[in-house]
Amino acid sequence: MHTEEELVAGCRKGDRKMQHELYQRFADKMFVVCLRYVQGQLEAEDVLQEAFIKVFNKLEQYRAEASLSSWIKKIVVNTALNHQRGKLYMYPMVDVDNLHSMAGQELTLSAYQFQDLLRLIQELPSGCRVIFNLYAIEGYNHKEIAELLKISEGTSKSQFARARQLLQSRIEALEKNGYEKVR
Amino acid sequence: MKKLDERSEWEKEWESAFNGASLPPSENVWNGIDGALDRQEVRKYKKRALFYQWVAAASVLLVMGLGGWLMLGELVKQNQGQLATEEPFIPSVNDTGIIEGKEIPQQAPNEIAAAAGSGEEDTVLIPASEVAVAFEGGEISQKNVENSASAYADEESAVGADKSFSTTIPYLFNSSASLAEAIVNKALSTFRAPSDRESSLIALARGKDFIEEGLAGPLEVSVRKVWVASEMFREKEEDLSAPRYWLGASLASNLYQPNFENGEYTSFESLAVKEAEPTKGNQISTARVSEWKEDEEQQISINAGFQAAAWLSEKWVLQSGLQYGSYRSTATAGTFVDGSTGQAYPLHYANFSYDKLQKASVSSRLAAPVEAVNSFEFISVPLQIGYVVFDRQFGLLLSPGLSSEFFIRNQITDENDRLSTFTVNAGKDAPFNRVHFNAIMGAQLYYKLGENYMISLEPSFRQAISSFSKSDSYFNSRPSNIGVAAGFRYIIR
């Protein structure tokens, strides 16, 4: 088992074994990231494959200021966004002034496995899904999301609000239907 | 009202729900990465190889130019040197009308100078009139030598008949080694006359009464040498002017460009504009026509074949041959699904038709662009006229010509192996003509390995002068091809 520095040095030299080891170390987590952004396993695998090729090609640019995992994740997210570019379907605008009515009782998620939550995210319209991931999970703010996706800040906010509304209602529906919370 | 810019606990719960979440992807992902990295390495190697090829070709051209310039310069110098050594053959005439022999000039070539010696002590005075007879226009003709020799053999002159004839005609024959004799010796050594050959030539000369039986001593030796040298030179000239042949094989590396353009009745630009129009629902065209010319790239292609040539004269060569070429180029392409088989294929110029324009969901793999490889196979029959710029140990030949290109097959493949390969075979259904013609501009730098072999380096450029695509195709194509071949030849005399 090599350290991250050794892996990076080996991958920079084009050592295929090191590249495979680096892939094995991060692929599983990055695959979940891909699944959050695109619909379907095949498409997620395409994104993952393309992202790791970029990782190996851009490893010369990696600086140790950020962790290797967060650097790879950034590449994966950008690849997923590029994959979606031109395909993002934005849900019709909602009135953001009425958002307070959407707050309601927020359900806890600790009772759910990530695979279930993943399925819920994948059911979102593509625009809502991407913005939800960027805001709620990656931690971007709406201004950054607007710059990234070339949309307005208002659009980012409204799409996120809609995503939140849809997810809330789906979780409520699950609970109503006696969904087993496995923990 | 909660501001949407402040992340709430809800968002943080979602974040923590996915902390450490992992799912293993299928093995296909690493296989795809592995394959892509291999292809990148091969491309880097090919680019480096192509770079070195072009450096080699440029170096060859530079060497050819330099070699040609140096050799031409040497030829000029040699000619000047010969002129310089020939001038002193003309003896000066003093006030009494008597010719004085000249000393060997200092600019003479080394071997002549070494062989010649100073000659001063052996110089003998002879009447100018006799010089004029024997020395005809600066050339030493064996007839005139013979006439002068026989004239002096009979007469009592200042030198006397008992003196050796080498002293009677100093500018021709010198007892130590005259300039002329040295030149004759040099000519003989150049032509490497074996002794039995020399004997047979002398016999021939005697048979034709070119050399009298009565000649003896150094005069006979010198006359014989002149005769043999002139015969050898004549044979060499005949040998040089006789047609020669060579057979050879070559292997070339090329860059091929099919040069696809709109056909007469099809506008791919207008199709591209239509593709860009918003559609109902989340559907886009799978054809991706607007991207077909993006990233169009020539790829390393190969060409191998046999050649034959006949030397029509010293300077002109007629060449032909038979070659097999497999040429590749890459481009961004679209996709179509064959309704009857369900197979998905790359869609590009060669297999385009309007019924293949399909739409798919934006998130479908069919809507994604395809990195397509177009490969074309031909049998080529070139016919070239070569002009020999120079022919020494190295030689340079310029060879323009024409070639007939017989189309065999075109295959469109997906570089990422996601789609099936589409094959277009030559025939009435193909959008390509079975035969089209190329203009060729080529050069050959060759190096002789002994008398019967040579190796060559041949850069060439080919441009289609007739259309590769049929007149009723959706597109036009007039390919171009630039490459360098390495060849090996066997010379038949």
HADDOCK unambig.tbl for C-alpha pairs under 7 A between the chains (distance, minus, plus):
assign (segid A and resid 28 and name CA) (segid B and resid 22 and name CA) 4.72 0.50 0.50
assign (segid A and resid 28 and name CA) (segid B and resid 23 and name CA) 4.82 0.50 0.50
assign (segid A and resid 28 and name CA) (segid B and resid 24 and name CA) 4.67 0.50 0.50
assign (segid A and resid 28 and name CA) (segid B and resid 25 and name CA) 6.55 0.50 0.50
assign (segid A and resid 29 and name CA) (segid B and resid 20 and name CA) 6.79 0.50 0.50
assign (segid A and resid 29 and name CA) (segid B and resid 21 and name CA) 5.96 0.50 0.50
assign (segid A and resid 29 and name CA) (segid B and resid 22 and name CA) 4.21 0.50 0.50
assign (segid A and resid 29 and name CA) (segid B and resid 23 and name CA) 6.51 0.50 0.50
assign (segid A and resid 31 and name CA) (segid B and resid 22 and name CA) 6.97 0.50 0.50
assign (segid A and resid 31 and name CA) (segid B and resid 23 and name CA) 6.32 0.50 0.50
assign (segid A and resid 31 and name CA) (segid B and resid 25 and name CA) 6.43 0.50 0.50
assign (segid A and resid 32 and name CA) (segid B and resid 21 and name CA) 6.67 0.50 0.50
assign (segid A and resid 32 and name CA) (segid B and resid 22 and name CA) 5.71 0.50 0.50
assign (segid A and resid 32 and name CA) (segid B and resid 23 and name CA) 6.04 0.50 0.50
assign (segid A and resid 45 and name CA) (segid B and resid 25 and name CA) 6.70 0.50 0.50
assign (segid A and resid 45 and name CA) (segid B and resid 29 and name CA) 6.15 0.50 0.50
assign (segid A and resid 49 and name CA) (segid B and resid 29 and name CA) 5.48 0.50 0.50
assign (segid A and resid 49 and name CA) (segid B and resid 32 and name CA) 6.70 0.50 0.50
assign (segid A and resid 49 and name CA) (segid B and resid 33 and name CA) 5.82 0.50 0.50
assign (segid A and resid 53 and name CA) (segid B and resid 33 and name CA) 6.14 0.50 0.50
assign (segid A and resid 87 and name CA) (segid B and resid 362 and name CA) 5.68 0.50 0.50
assign (segid A and resid 100 and name CA) (segid B and resid 1 and name CA) 5.61 0.50 0.50
assign (segid A and resid 100 and name CA) (segid B and resid 2 and name CA) 6.93 0.50 0.50
assign (segid A and resid 106 and name CA) (segid B and resid 10 and name CA) 6.80 0.50 0.50
assign (segid A and resid 109 and name CA) (segid B and resid 13 and name CA) 6.43 0.50 0.50
assign (segid A and resid 110 and name CA) (segid B and resid 17 and name CA) 6.96 0.50 0.50
assign (segid A and resid 114 and name CA) (segid B and resid 17 and name CA) 5.99 0.50 0.50
assign (segid A and resid 114 and name CA) (segid B and resid 18 and name CA) 6.08 0.50 0.50
assign (segid A and resid 114 and name CA) (segid B and resid 21 and name CA) 6.87 0.50 0.50
assign (segid A and resid 136 and name CA) (segid B and resid 11 and name CA) 4.77 0.50 0.50
assign (segid A and resid 136 and name CA) (segid B and resid 12 and name CA) 6.89 0.50 0.50
assign (segid A and resid 136 and name CA) (segid B and resid 14 and name CA) 6.69 0.50 0.50
assign (segid A and resid 136 and name CA) (segid B and resid 15 and name CA) 6.40 0.50 0.50
assign (segid A and resid 137 and name CA) (segid B and resid 14 and name CA) 6.39 0.50 0.50
assign (segid A and resid 137 and name CA) (segid B and resid 15 and name CA) 4.45 0.50 0.50
assign (segid A and resid 141 and name CA) (segid B and resid 5 and name CA) 6.56 0.50 0.50
assign (segid A and resid 142 and name CA) (segid B and resid 5 and name CA) 6.78 0.50 0.50
assign (segid A and resid 157 and name CA) (segid B and resid 4 and name CA) 6.79 0.50 0.50
